[in-house]
Amino acid sequence: MTQPLEMDLQERSVGVYPPSFCNWRLLLAVMVITEVSVILVGLGRGGLPGWQWLAMSSLFAQWMALFCASGLCVMSSWTGRFSPRGAWIGSWLIAIALSAAFSFASWQMSDIALPGLIGDSAGMFVLKSAFAVGLVAVVFFLYLEIRARWRSELIAQAEARVQALQARIRPHFLFNSLNTIASLIPDDPDSAEAATLDLADIFRGSMRRADQLISLSDELSLARQYLDMERRRLGSRLQVDWRVEELPPGASVLPLMLQPLLENAVAHGVQALQEGGKIAVYGRSEGERIVVTIGNPLAPEGSDTSGHGMAIRNIRERLALAFGSRASLLTSQDQDQFYAVLSLPYVEHSDY
């Protein structure tokens, strides 16, 4: 179930290819554009078109548009072998050829069933139909290409910010972790070894592709290892309350969804308080959704919270690109607590 999402996220790096017309939303757009074109042609004939002309023209144009779109759907695997520009031109030529074939067949059937219904000769009728389809297709394809390029650039920019976030497990966290490991070696070498392995796993997790879905159990494991490292450094000042038993471990999530939120909770909450505090992680299923809430104490007034919003903005952008409006990250606070609420659609991971 994760393959379509991953393919959608993994935009081609060389050029932008035309979309497959196998999507019902795109077919609906084709039908709307076709009907608008028919109405504009009718208005160009002088005044409002009659209902009989509008009905017959709409019936013919809609069936021809669906025929062309279906042909492009079938031929998409073939046009995908070309260069991006060749794929667009090939799709346009296919649409013209299919419209010519459809209009010729329609003229022949009309000549047999209802002679005289079409006033033009077969050649003129085919030429007019192919010209109209070619003109509309040029405008529509230009719009699709501009939209696809804009989306590709947006994904590339977001990916660059995500990679910066992944490369940026903060230097002070690395230095603090190494100092913690060094202090454990003389008195507790077993704990030092465990801390070293946890640190390696954390950095290995930060190097995952940002668009490669992982299981929620793996993401939770990375989050636990991160907090274990911080707990070795902060000691009893950091307390963690895990309540994630209701979460489905096989749900698919993007990597590094929880760790940056927990890093914020430690750096801008617990660490800023002399007495420390508790981080609460609650997870539950709500129908076809999973919800994870992270709560941490608020830092004292005047504390440095620079950089607090960057991770949240990056996560929101990644969620929007991966899931659209089906996912969200909301934040709120009361008198002494800050909350981050992560909501995702439940998608079973392929390994489960």
Backbone torsions as a table, in degrees:
resi	resn	phi	psi	omega
1	MET	NA	-16.4	-177.5
2	THR	-87.0	-13.9	-173.9
3	GLN	-61.4	-45.7	179.7
4	PRO	-60.3	-39.4	-179.6
5	LEU	-65.3	-44.7	-179.4
6	GLU	-64.7	-40.2	178.9
7	MET	-65.7	-34.4	179.7
8	ASP	-68.4	-35.7	-178.8
9	LEU	-75.7	-31.7	-174.9
10	GLN	-87.2	76.9	-179.7
11	GLU	-67.1	147.5	178.1
12	ARG	-65.8	134.4	-176.7
13	SER	-79.1	-19.8	-177.8
14	VAL	-110.2	102.2	177.1
15	GLY	71.2	177.2	-180.0
16	VAL	-122.2	126.7	-178.0
17	TYR	-95.2	154.4	176.6
18	PRO	-65.4	149.5	-179.2
19	PRO	-74.4	158.0	171.8
20	SER	-76.3	134.5	-178.8
21	PHE	-87.2	27.1	177.4
22	CYS	-89.3	-2.9	-178.4
23	ASN	-87.8	132.2	-175.1
24	TRP	-66.8	-29.7	178.4
25	ARG	-66.3	-39.9	178.2
26	LEU	-68.7	-37.3	175.8
27	LEU	-63.2	-39.5	177.3
28	LEU	-63.9	-40.0	177.3
29	ALA	-63.2	-39.7	177.4
30	VAL	-61.2	-43.3	-179.7
31	MET	-64.5	-41.2	179.7
32	VAL	-65.2	-46.3	179.4
33	ILE	-62.7	-38.7	178.3
34	THR	-62.0	-45.2	-178.8
35	GLU	-66.3	-39.5	176.7
36	VAL	-62.4	-40.2	178.9
37	SER	-63.9	-41.2	178.4
38	VAL	-61.7	-43.8	-179.9
39	ILE	-64.3	-41.1	178.7
40	LEU	-64.3	-39.6	176.6
41	VAL	-63.2	-41.4	178.6
42	GLY	-62.8	-40.5	177.9
43	LEU	-67.0	-31.9	178.7
44	GLY	-69.7	-17.6	178.2
45	ARG	-77.3	-9.8	179.5
46	GLY	110.8	101.2	180.0
47	GLY	78.7	-173.8	179.9
48	LEU	-72.5	135.7	179.3
49	PRO	-71.0	148.9	177.1
50	GLY	-70.6	157.3	-177.2
51	TRP	-64.1	-37.1	-179.6
52	GLN	-65.5	-45.9	178.3
53	TRP	-63.1	-42.8	-178.5
54	LEU	-64.1	-40.4	-178.7
55	ALA	-67.4	-47.0	-178.9
56	MET	-66.7	-41.7	-179.5
57	SER	-67.2	-40.4	179.2
58	SER	-65.5	-41.3	179.3
59	LEU	-61.3	-46.5	-179.9
60	PHE	-65.1	-47.0	-175.3
61	ALA	-66.1	-39.9	-178.7
62	GLN	-66.5	-43.3	178.7
63	TRP	-65.7	-38.1	178.2
64	MET	-66.7	-40.3	179.4
65	ALA	-63.8	-43.8	178.7
66	LEU	-66.4	-35.3	176.7
67	PHE	-63.9	-44.7	178.7
68	CYS	-65.7	-42.2	179.9
69	ALA	-64.8	-39.1	178.0
70	SER	-64.6	-39.9	177.5
71	GLY	-63.9	-40.4	177.2
72	LEU	-65.4	-34.5	176.7
73	CYS	-63.0	-46.5	-179.2
74	VAL	-66.4	-36.7	-174.8
75	MET	-89.2	0.9	-174.7
76	SER	-63.0	-35.6	178.5
77	SER	-66.0	-30.7	179.4
78	TRP	-76.6	-45.9	179.8
79	THR	-67.2	-23.9	179.0
80	GLY	-66.7	-13.0	178.0
81	ARG	-80.1	-15.0	-178.3
82	PHE	-83.9	177.0	170.3
83	SER	-69.3	163.1	179.4
84	PRO	-53.8	-46.8	179.9
85	ARG	-65.6	-40.3	177.8
86	GLY	-63.7	-34.2	179.3
87	ALA	-67.6	-40.2	178.5
88	TRP	-66.2	-47.0	-179.6
89	ILE	-64.7	-42.0	178.5
90	GLY	-61.7	-41.4	178.4
91	SER	-64.0	-39.6	178.5
92	TRP	-64.2	-43.9	179.4
93	LEU	-66.2	-37.0	177.5
94	ILE	-62.8	-42.9	179.5
95	ALA	-61.6	-41.7	179.0
96	ILE	-65.4	-45.0	-179.1
97	ALA	-63.0	-42.4	179.7
98	LEU	-66.3	-38.3	178.6
99	SER	-66.8	-36.8	177.6
100	ALA	-65.4	-42.9	179.3
101	ALA	-64.9	-42.3	-178.6
102	PHE	-66.8	-44.9	-178.4
103	SER	-66.4	-35.5	177.5
104	PHE	-66.2	-43.4	177.9
105	ALA	-63.7	-38.8	179.2
106	SER	-65.3	-40.9	179.5
107	TRP	-63.2	-42.2	179.9
108	GLN	-62.9	-43.6	-179.5
109	MET	-66.7	-40.6	178.5
110	SER	-64.6	-38.1	-179.1
111	ASP	-65.8	-29.2	179.4
112	ILE	-83.0	-47.2	-173.8
113	ALA	-82.6	-44.3	-176.7
114	LEU	-132.8	77.4	-178.2
115	PRO	-58.0	136.8	177.8
116	GLY	87.6	-6.0	-179.7
117	LEU	-63.7	-40.8	177.9
118	ILE	-100.3	117.2	-175.1
119	GLY	-74.5	-23.4	-177.3
120	ASP	-81.9	159.8	172.7
121	SER	-71.8	167.5	-177.9
122	ALA	-60.0	-45.2	-178.9
123	GLY	-63.2	-43.7	-179.4
124	MET	-67.3	-39.7	-179.9
125	PHE	-64.6	-42.8	178.0
126	VAL	-64.6	-41.7	-178.9
127	LEU	-63.7	-44.2	179.8
128	LYS	-63.5	-43.0	-178.9
129	SER	-65.3	-45.5	-179.4
130	ALA	-65.2	-38.4	178.2
131	PHE	-64.4	-43.0	-180.0
132	ALA	-63.4	-45.1	179.0
133	VAL	-64.1	-42.2	179.5
134	GLY	-62.1	-40.7	-180.0
135	LEU	-67.0	-48.0	179.5
136	VAL	-64.5	-39.5	-178.9
137	ALA	-64.6	-37.4	178.1
138	VAL	-59.9	-48.9	-179.6
139	VAL	-63.6	-44.7	-178.4
140	PHE	-66.0	-41.8	179.8
141	PHE	-67.1	-37.4	176.3
142	LEU	-61.4	-42.8	177.5
143	TYR	-62.1	-44.8	-179.3
144	LEU	-63.5	-39.4	-179.1
145	GLU	-68.0	-44.0	178.7
146	ILE	-62.1	-43.0	179.4
147	ARG	-63.8	-41.8	-179.5
148	ALA	-66.7	-39.6	178.6
149	ARG	-66.0	-41.0	178.2
150	TRP	-62.1	-43.3	180.0
151	ARG	-67.5	-38.7	178.7
152	SER	-63.6	-41.4	178.1
153	GLU	-66.6	-38.0	178.0
154	LEU	-63.4	-42.5	178.0
155	ILE	-64.6	-40.7	-179.5
156	ALA	-64.3	-40.8	178.5
157	GLN	-66.1	-43.2	178.8
158	ALA	-65.3	-39.4	179.0
159	GLU	-62.7	-39.1	178.7
160	ALA	-64.0	-40.2	178.2
161	ARG	-68.3	-36.7	178.3
162	VAL	-65.4	-42.4	179.1
163	GLN	-64.2	-35.6	175.8
164	ALA	-64.7	-38.6	177.3
165	LEU	-65.5	-41.8	-179.4
166	GLN	-67.5	-37.4	179.8
167	ALA	-74.3	-13.0	-173.6
168	ARG	-105.9	52.2	162.1
169	ILE	-70.2	115.4	-160.2
170	ARG	-51.2	139.6	-179.2
171	PRO	-56.3	-37.0	-178.3
172	HIS	-66.8	-28.8	175.9
173	PHE	-66.6	-41.7	178.0
174	LEU	-62.8	-47.5	-178.5
175	PHE	-63.5	-43.4	179.6
176	ASN	-63.0	-39.8	-179.4
177	SER	-66.1	-41.9	178.7
178	LEU	-65.2	-38.9	177.1
179	ASN	-65.2	-39.2	177.9
180	THR	-62.8	-44.1	179.4
181	ILE	-62.5	-43.2	-179.9
182	ALA	-61.8	-38.2	-179.4
183	SER	-72.1	-23.4	-179.5
184	LEU	-83.4	-24.0	-173.0
185	ILE	-57.0	-47.7	-176.7
186	PRO	-66.5	-40.7	-171.8
187	ASP	-98.3	-29.8	-175.4
188	ASP	-143.2	73.7	-176.6
189	PRO	-62.3	-29.7	178.7
190	ASP	-64.8	-43.3	177.9
191	SER	-66.6	-36.1	177.7
192	ALA	-63.7	-39.9	178.0
193	GLU	-65.3	-43.3	178.9
194	ALA	-63.1	-39.7	179.4
195	ALA	-65.5	-37.8	178.0
196	THR	-64.2	-42.8	178.7
197	LEU	-65.7	-39.9	177.5
198	ASP	-62.2	-42.9	-179.6
199	LEU	-63.1	-40.4	177.8
200	ALA	-62.9	-41.7	179.3
201	ASP	-64.8	-38.7	-179.6
202	ILE	-62.9	-45.6	-179.3
203	PHE	-72.4	-31.0	174.7
204	ARG	-64.4	-42.1	178.0
205	GLY	-64.8	-33.5	-179.7
206	SER	-71.7	-13.7	-179.1
207	MET	-94.8	0.6	178.3
208	ARG	-65.4	154.1	173.3
209	ARG	-62.0	138.0	-177.2
210	ALA	-70.7	-19.6	-177.7
211	ASP	-103.4	6.7	-178.1
212	GLN	-97.4	113.6	-177.2
213	LEU	-68.4	142.3	176.5
214	ILE	-126.3	169.0	179.1
215	SER	-77.9	152.0	178.8
216	LEU	-62.1	-32.6	178.8
217	SER	-62.9	-38.2	177.5
218	ASP	-67.1	-40.3	179.5
219	GLU	-66.2	-40.1	177.5
220	LEU	-66.3	-36.9	178.3
221	SER	-63.2	-43.2	177.7
222	LEU	-63.6	-39.3	179.4
223	ALA	-65.1	-41.4	178.0
224	ARG	-63.2	-42.3	-179.6
225	GLN	-64.1	-37.9	177.5
226	TYR	-62.2	-47.6	-179.1
227	LEU	-67.9	-32.0	175.5
228	ASP	-62.1	-41.8	177.6
229	MET	-62.6	-44.4	-180.0
230	GLU	-67.2	-33.7	-179.6
231	ARG	-69.2	-33.5	176.0
232	ARG	-64.1	-31.3	-179.5
233	ARG	-82.2	-44.0	-174.9
234	LEU	-89.8	-15.9	178.8
235	GLY	65.0	-135.6	-175.7
236	SER	-72.3	-8.6	178.0
237	ARG	-68.3	-24.7	-179.7
238	LEU	-107.3	118.9	174.9
239	GLN	-119.0	143.5	-177.1
240	VAL	-129.8	131.5	177.1
241	ASP	-114.3	104.8	-179.5
242	TRP	-94.3	124.0	174.4
243	ARG	-136.8	75.8	-174.9
244	VAL	-124.0	18.8	-176.7
245	GLU	-64.8	-27.0	-177.5
246	GLU	-82.7	-5.7	-179.8
247	LEU	-78.9	138.2	175.5
248	PRO	-74.2	116.5	-175.8
249	PRO	-64.1	-22.6	-177.5
250	GLY	-89.4	9.0	177.6
251	ALA	-69.5	149.0	179.4
252	SER	-92.3	133.5	177.2
253	VAL	-138.6	161.4	171.6
254	LEU	-78.4	145.4	-179.5
255	PRO	-67.2	154.8	179.4
256	LEU	57.9	46.1	171.0
257	MET	-89.0	-41.5	-174.5
258	LEU	-92.3	-39.0	-174.3
259	GLN	-56.6	-45.9	178.4
260	PRO	-62.9	-34.8	177.7
261	LEU	-67.3	-40.3	177.3
262	LEU	-68.4	-35.0	177.0
263	GLU	-63.2	-41.2	174.8
264	ASN	-61.8	-42.6	-177.9
265	ALA	-62.4	-38.3	179.1
266	VAL	-73.2	-51.1	-171.8
267	ALA	-70.2	-39.5	-173.8
268	HIS	-105.2	4.1	178.7
269	GLY	-126.1	-79.1	-173.9
270	VAL	-63.2	-49.0	-174.7
271	GLN	-64.3	-30.4	-177.4
272	ALA	-74.9	-12.3	-179.2
273	LEU	-100.5	133.5	-178.4
274	GLN	-61.4	-38.2	-179.4
275	GLU	-87.2	-3.1	-178.3
276	GLY	77.7	-156.8	-179.6
277	GLY	176.8	-175.4	-176.1
278	LYS	-112.1	136.6	170.8
279	ILE	-103.5	127.1	-179.8
280	ALA	-110.5	129.0	178.4
281	VAL	-119.8	111.2	-179.6
282	TYR	-114.1	135.0	178.0
283	GLY	-134.7	144.6	-179.9
284	ARG	-156.9	161.6	173.9
285	SER	-100.5	139.1	176.5
286	GLU	-130.3	84.8	-177.8
287	GLY	67.2	-116.9	179.6
288	GLU	-93.6	19.8	-178.0
289	ARG	-129.9	156.5	170.1
290	ILE	-121.7	141.9	-175.7
291	VAL	-129.4	129.1	176.8
292	VAL	-123.0	125.9	179.6
293	THR	-115.6	128.9	177.6
294	ILE	-116.3	122.8	179.4
295	GLY	-118.6	141.6	178.2
296	ASN	-147.4	156.0	178.9
297	PRO	-67.8	148.7	177.6
298	LEU	-75.2	145.0	176.0
299	ALA	-72.7	153.6	177.2
300	PRO	-60.1	153.9	178.1
301	GLU	-60.1	138.5	-178.9
302	GLY	91.6	-6.1	179.2
303	SER	-71.5	151.9	179.3
304	ASP	-77.0	115.1	178.0
305	THR	-117.2	24.3	179.0
306	SER	-62.6	138.5	-178.9
307	GLY	86.5	-3.3	-176.8
308	HIS	-64.2	-36.1	-174.5
309	GLY	-88.1	-11.9	-175.6
310	MET	-65.2	-46.0	179.7
311	ALA	-62.4	-40.0	-180.0
312	ILE	-64.4	-43.1	178.4
313	ARG	-63.2	-42.7	-179.7
314	ASN	-63.6	-42.9	179.5
315	ILE	-63.7	-41.9	179.3
316	ARG	-62.3	-41.0	178.7
317	GLU	-64.9	-42.1	179.5
318	ARG	-64.3	-41.2	178.4
319	LEU	-63.4	-41.8	-179.2
320	ALA	-64.1	-40.1	-179.8
321	LEU	-70.6	-36.1	-176.1
322	ALA	-83.1	-40.8	-171.2
323	PHE	-123.3	-5.2	-177.2
324	GLY	65.4	-138.7	-178.0
325	SER	-78.1	-1.9	-179.0
326	ARG	-78.3	-10.4	-179.4
327	ALA	-127.1	155.2	-179.4
328	SER	-156.7	158.4	171.4
329	LEU	-132.3	110.4	-178.5
330	LEU	-109.3	145.7	177.4
331	THR	-126.3	147.9	177.4
332	SER	-156.6	169.3	177.1
333	GLN	-153.7	153.6	172.5
334	ASP	-115.9	-151.6	-174.1
335	GLN	-65.6	-34.1	-174.6
336	ASP	-136.6	6.4	-177.9
337	GLN	-133.0	144.6	172.6
338	PHE	-112.3	138.0	-176.4
339	TYR	-127.1	138.2	170.9
340	ALA	-121.6	123.3	-175.7
341	VAL	-115.7	113.4	-179.1
342	LEU	-101.8	122.9	-178.6
343	SER	-122.4	127.0	-175.6
344	LEU	-133.3	148.8	171.2
345	PRO	-71.4	143.9	-179.4
346	TYR	-81.3	117.9	176.8
347	VAL	-129.3	122.5	-177.8
348	GLU	-67.8	132.9	178.3
349	HIS	-75.2	147.4	-174.1
350	SER	-65.4	-22.5	-178.3
351	ASP	-80.9	-5.5	-177.5
352	TYR	-109.6	NA	NA
